[in-house]
Amino acid sequence: MELPANASGMVQRDRHNILGGRTISQPPNHVTAPPGWYADPAGTMRLQWWDGAAWTGQFADVPAEGSKGRPLLPPRTPTSTPFLWALLGLSALFLILDIVVKSLHGYAIGPDGAQLADPDLELSLGDLIVGGVAWPTCAANVVMAYLDWRRLKRLGVVRPFHWAWGFLPTIYVIGRTVVVRKEVPGSSIAPIMIAVGLSIVSVATNYS
């Protein structure tokens, strides 16, 4: 399989393939190459993904020489694990529950037998429900974060954001997404947007 004409010159100039934590110099007369990150044939200071047949237009920064940088993984590495979405789903469900129960009010019976809103009882049922669900939800978030962390390691992500941050779902989602994007350039930031959105709604409902 031959590289395109504009790429073969880059291969001959001791091009480097950065994949799986190894930097591999291609032989000067080598005109075929496996899928990997290679110097951009356009001459930019970036790497471009070669899928084994053509350039894909997916770019990454060149890791610093001599640093303990993170290896670049293929751009289509499935880092959006089901455990990540389960964690976000739990956060959304807990937020919905919180909003619903905070709309509950206690009532007292007035002298005429009519129901009157009782400030002393307001949200008491909601507090009981939310309090009873909060700790199991927190534990489930940590479990989902651990499973997500383990899956990322199996995919080849070096030092994923630690799963213990799962008890703070927004922090975990932001941290793990930032780390993943360092190793899988172009990874979606949708998890961050969802987590931040849920946090904004939560703050707004608590102070409304």
Residue pairs with C-beta under 8 A, 6 or more apart in sequence:
1 32
1 52
1 53
2 8
2 31
2 32
3 11
3 31
3 32
3 33
3 50
4 41
4 54
4 55
6 41
6 42
7 38
7 41
7 50
7 55
8 31
9 41
10 38
10 39
10 41
11 26
11 30
11 31
11 33
11 38
12 28
12 29
12 30
14 25
14 26
14 28
15 25
15 26
15 38
15 39
16 23
16 24
16 25
16 26
16 38
16 39
17 23
17 24
17 26
17 33
17 34
17 36
17 37
17 38
18 36
18 37
18 47
18 62
18 63
18 71
18 72
19 36
19 37
19 71
19 72
19 73
19 74
20 71
20 73
20 156
21 71
21 158
22 71
24 36
26 33
33 50
33 52
34 52
35 49
35 50
35 51
35 52
35 74
36 49
36 50
37 47
37 48
37 49
37 50
37 60
37 72
38 47
38 48
38 49
38 50
39 47
39 48
39 62
40 46
40 47
40 48
40 59
41 48
41 55
42 48
44 59
45 62
46 59
46 60
46 61
46 62
47 59
47 60
47 61
47 62
47 72
48 55
48 56
48 57
48 58
48 59
48 60
49 55
49 56
49 58
49 59
49 60
49 74
49 75
50 56
56 75
58 75
58 185
58 186
59 185
59 186
60 72
60 185
61 185
63 69
63 70
63 71
63 72
70 157
70 158
70 159
70 179
70 182
70 183
71 156
71 158
71 183
72 183
72 184
72 185
73 155
73 156
73 157
73 183
73 184
74 184
75 184
75 185
75 186
77 155
77 156
77 184
78 155
79 152
79 155
79 157
79 180
79 184
79 187
80 187
80 188
80 190
80 191
81 147
81 148
81 151
81 152
83 144
83 145
83 147
83 148
83 151
84 144
84 148
84 173
84 176
84 191
86 144
87 141
87 144
87 145
87 148
87 166
87 169
87 172
87 173
88 169
88 173
88 191
88 194
88 195
88 198
90 137
90 140
90 141
90 144
90 169
91 141
91 169
91 170
91 195
91 198
92 198
94 133
94 134
94 137
95 198
95 201
95 202
95 205
97 129
97 130
97 133
98 130
98 202
98 205
99 205
101 123
101 125
101 126
101 127
101 129
101 130
102 123
102 126
102 130
102 205
103 126
104 123
104 125
104 126
105 117
105 118
105 121
105 122
105 123
106 117
106 118
106 120
106 121
106 122
106 123
106 124
106 125
107 115
107 116
107 117
107 118
107 121
108 115
108 116
108 117
108 118
108 121
109 115
109 116
110 116
138 167
141 166
141 167
141 169
141 172
142 163
142 164
142 166
142 167
143 166
144 166
145 163
145 164
145 165
145 166
145 169
145 172
145 176
146 163
146 166
148 163
148 176
149 160
149 161
149 162
149 163
149 176
150 163
152 160
152 176
152 180
153 160
156 183
157 179
157 180
157 183
157 184
158 183
159 179
160 176
160 179
160 180
161 172
161 175
161 176
161 178
161 179
162 175
163 172
165 171
165 172
165 175
166 172
169 195
170 195
170 196
170 198
170 199
173 191
173 192
173 194
173 195
174 192
174 195
174 196
176 191
177 187
177 189
177 191
177 192
180 187
181 187
181 189
